[in-house]
Amino acid sequence: MLSNIKKVVAIACVTIAVGAATLPSLALAQSTTPNRTEKMKHRDGVWKKLNLTEAQKTQMKAIRESAMARRQNVLTAEQRAQVEQMRQSGNRDGWSKKNLNLTEAQKQQMRAIHEDSKRQMDNVLTAEQKAQLQAHREQRQSMRESRRSGGMR
């Protein structure tokens, strides 16, 4: 009977030790903000629902790459280095205006690039795809407004 108690105590100690060892990593996993990939999954789903043709996908990729290059040209050398450093450290939110301390002129240029690339992408879509995308945008806008007014807290 004493050996059974020793076995139970040993198993309990091992279980507690394993639990204690994994608890910090579980807490960290829950407390960290999701990376860009996780944040963007919902957007990827929207594009998949549009059933883009291969030609459309190719055009969209070219538009995104062009916009990225144009945004890079707006940044100073120091800001570009900062973005690269954030990327290497796994921070995909490097384009944040707060992080880069963009000037008003830079913010305006970034907005113009965004609007231009958005317009170009919309022009690649069919009328049906545009309607689907617009419905999704309106849905997201209403969700944002609902959160701002305290509706989802």
N, C-alpha and C positions, 0 to 999 in steps of 0.2 A: 504494500500500500504506500509506503514511503517513497518507493521508486516512481510510482504513478504521480504522486504529488510533485516530485522533482521534475518529471517530464512536463507536467502542466505548467509549472512555474517557468521552466526553460522555454517552452513554446510561447508563453505570455511575454517573457522578456524579449525574445526575438521579434515578436509581433510589434511590441512597443518600440523597439529600436528601429525597425524598418519604417514604422509609421512616423517616428520622430525625424528620421532621415529624409523622408519624402515630403513631409509637411511644408518646409520652407519653399521647396520648388513648386508645390501646388499653389501656395499663396502667391508666389511671384508670377506664376502663369496666369492666375486670375486677376492680379492687380495691374499687369502691364497692359498698355494700350495695344490694340491689334495692329499688326503691321499693314502696310499699304495693300498687300495682296488680299488680306482678309477684308479690308475695308472696301476693296474694289470688286469683290465677288458679285455683289448685287448689280453693279454696272455691267459686268461681263454677261450676266444673265439676260439683261435687257438687250444687249447686242445679239446674243444667240437667238432670242425670240424673234428678232427681225429677219432671221434667215437670210443673211447677206450672201450674195454670190461671191465667188472667188475674186472676180474683178472688183467688186465693191470693197472687199476686205483689203485688197492690194491698194486701192485708192485711199482708203481710210488710214492705212499704215503710213503711206507716203505723206498724207496731211499731218498726222501726228508727229512724224519725224521732222517735217519742215517746221512745224510750230515749236517743237522742242529746240531746234537749232536757232530759230528766231528769238525765243525766250533767252537762250544762252547769250546771244549777242546784246541783249538789253542789259545784262548784268556786268558789273565791274569784274576785274580779274580777281579781286578779293572775294567777291560774292560767289563767283564761279568755284573758287577753291573751297569756300564754305559749303556749297552744295555738294561738291565731290566728297568732302570729308564726311558730311552727313550720310551720303549714299554708302560710303565704305563702312560706316559704323552701323549700317542697317536702318537708319532713319530715312524713310522714304518721303517724309513730309518736308524735305529740304526746301521746297519752293515756297514755304510759308512766308508771307510778307513780314510777320513778326520776327521770324528767325533771321531774315536777310536785311531788315531795315531798309526796305526799298524807298526811294524818293517818290514824290508824287508823280514826277514825269515817268519814272520806271513803272509805277503802278498803272498809269494810263496806257503806256505801251503794252504792258502785259494784258490788260483788259482788251485792248484792240486786237492783239494777237489771238486771244481766246475767242473773241466774237468772230473774227475772220475765219479761224479754223472751224468753229461751230457752223458758220454759214457754208463753208466749203463741204463739210461733212453732210449737212442737210441736203445740199445739191446733189450728192451722190445717191441719196435714197430715192426710192419710188414714192409715189403719193401715199400708198398704203403704209409703207414703212415710216414715212414722216408722221402720219396720223397716229401710229402706234407709239412712236417716240414722244410726240407731243402729249399724248395721254399720260405716258409715264412721267414726263417732266411735271405736268400739272399735279399728278398724284403726289410726287415727291415734294412739290412746293406746298401743297396743303398739309402734308405731314410735318414739314418744317414749321409752318405757321401754327399748327396745333401744339407742337412742342414748345414754341416760344410763348404761347399764351397759357401754358401750364396744363394742357390737355393730356399729356402722356407722362406726367410725373408720378 
